[in-house]
Amino acid sequence: MKNGFSMIELIFVIVILGILAAIALPRLSASRDDALIAVAKNDLSTALSDVIAYTISQGKYSTNIKDMTNVDFKNSSFKVKGVECLKFDFHELKVMEVTINRSGLCDRVLDGSAVEPYLKMDATLNGRTYKHSDTKSFIPLDSETISRLSSVRY
């Protein structure tokens, strides 16, 4: 008799390994997503703190968000896993328009983040009122907003 495994034994081992892999891979992927969400929330909090510090020290905003923070904002947008969650546009440096995308991981990143309360703001510029919606927020860039922002601890 030969020493070795029969074909049936090898098939059973392969099936068991396949079942274990099918159980483990989704859990590994979910853990990776949770870590990515935690990093993204931390980046948003850091960016908000940086913008507040920049504004207080310089006495003004910049039209380029990259000037105000070291957090990576490509093309004035905040992306998670390649999906643009927030896009920033400035109106006369008096109102910051934020376009909000809650698809993919963005919803989990934005929920409970440091910036979430500011994604429901309205602003007035030159007699025109900008009302927030699920996909847009308008943050007034004035001293009152900055003092409110700087009093919040993240």
N, C-alpha and C positions, 0 to 999 in steps of 0.2 A: 504494500500500500504506500502511496506517495504522501509525503508531508506537505501540507498546504491547505488552502481554503477552497471549498467547492464554489461553484458559480452561484448557488442559492445563498450561501453565506455572504458572499461579496455583494449581491443584490440587496440583501437585508441591511448590510452596513451602509450602503449608498443611500437607500431609502431613509434610514434613521438620520444620517447626516443631512439629507435634504430637508427633512422635517425640522431639525434643529436650526438649520440656516433660515428657513422660512419664518421661524419664531423670532430669531435673534436680529435679523436685518431691519425689520420695521422699528424695533426698539432702539437700535443704534442710530437710525435715521432721525427718530424723534428726539433723541438726546442731542444730536448735532444741531437740530433746529432750535431746541431750547437754549443751547449755548449761544447760537447766532442771535436769537431774540434778546438775550441778556446783554450781549455786547452792543447791539443796536440801541437798546434802551439807555445804556450807559453813555453811548456816543451822543444821543439826543440831549441827555441831561448835561453833558460836558459842553456841547455846542451852545445850549441855552445860557449856561453860566458864562461862557466865553463872550457871547454877544452882549450880555449885561455888563460884564467887566469892560469890554471895549467901549461900549456906549458911555459908561460912567467916566472912564479915563479920557476919552477923546471928546466927549460932549456932543457926539453925533454918531449916526449910523454910516455904514459904507454901502454902496450899491452892489458890491461884490461880497457875498457871504464868506468867501475864502479869506478875506482881509480880517474878519472878525473872529475866526476860530481855526484851529488846526485840524478839526474833524474833517474828514474827506467828503466834501460836497462837490461832486462833479456836475458842471453846468448848472450850478445853483439848485441842485436837487439832492435829496437823501434817498439812497437806494439800499434795499435789503435783498440779497440773493439775486441781483440783477433787475429787480422790480423797483420802479420809482415810486416811493411812498409819499414824499413831500417835494413840491417844487415851489421855489420862492421867486417872486417878482416884486419889485419896488415901484410905488407910484409917488414920484416927486420926493422921495425919502420921507414921506409923511405917513404912508400906509404900506405895510408889507402884505401882499396877497399870497396866500398859501394854498396851492392846489393839493388836495388830499386824495390819495388812492388807498383804499382799504382791501385790495385784493392780495392773494397769497399770504405771506407772513406779515405783511404790513399791518393788518388789523390787530394781530397779536402784539406787534411791536408798539403800536400807538396806544392801545388800551392800557391805561394805568401809567403811561410814560409821563415824564416831566412836562412835556409840551402839550399833552392832551387838553388841559383847560384853555389853552390859547388857540385851539383849533375850532372854537365856537364863539369867536369874537366878531363884532361889527365895528365899522369905522366910518367916519365922515370926513370927506375931503372936498373942499371948494363947494360946500353946500349939498353935495351928493352923498347919500348914505349907502354904504356897501353892507349888505346883509349876508351873514354866513349861511352856508348850506352844508349838506353832508360831504360835498366835494370841494368846497371853498371856505376859507376863513380870511378875515381881513383884520390884521393886527395894527392898531394905531401906533405909530412911532412917535410917542410924545413922552414928556417927563412923567406924567401920571402912570402910564403903562410901565415905564422903566422902574419907577419906585415900587409898583405892585410886584413886578417880576423879581426885583432884587430883595424883597422882603420874604419871598418864598424859599424854603430850604429843600433841597433835593436829595 
